[in-house]
Amino acid sequence: MGSKSTVPFHGTKEQEAQLRAVIAELKDDRGSLMPILQKAQDIYGYLPIEVQTIVADECGIPLEKVYGVATFYSQFSLYPKGKYKISVCLGTACYVKGSGDIYNKLQELLGIEGGQCTADGKFSLDACRCIGACGLAPVMTINDDVYGRLTADEIADVLAKYE
């Protein structure tokens, strides 16, 4: 369980009470781990080790099982997302046109790796495989904004719009 998060966990007592109520309601149902983790992610926005530990303890199951489910399904995130969620398409069309360079430039400028969030909580960076905009390759999104036909040299100017 590596430490990729650059933002410390700041769960509230209200969130913890809400999580414990969900667990109490669902834990005796067959196959309850997935719905519990889905609700936990709704409450916290992601599934840090602190939340996984509560789920494991309250459900009476090993933490390794909770972690295994949380890391197997792509719908779950172990790390917080930033106010601005950046996703770079690394699908074939985008990659051939230079999206790998764009992804590397973002990591350099933001000072984070893929899957991480900046310490101020402003930006998070992820890769995706295809967003269906191959004609605009290479493509990245920031929340609902789509940027196409990018070069690595343009990335700093794009990020400046969100400062």
Secondary structure, DSSP 8 states (H G I E B T S, - for coil): ------S-----HHHHHHHHHHHHHHTTSTT-HHHHHHHHHHHHSS--HHHHHHHHHHHT--HHHHHHHHHHSTT--SS---SEEEEEE-SHHHHHTTHHHHHHHHHHHHT--TT-B-TTSSEEEEEES--S-GGG-S-EEETTEEE-S--GGGHHHHHHTT-
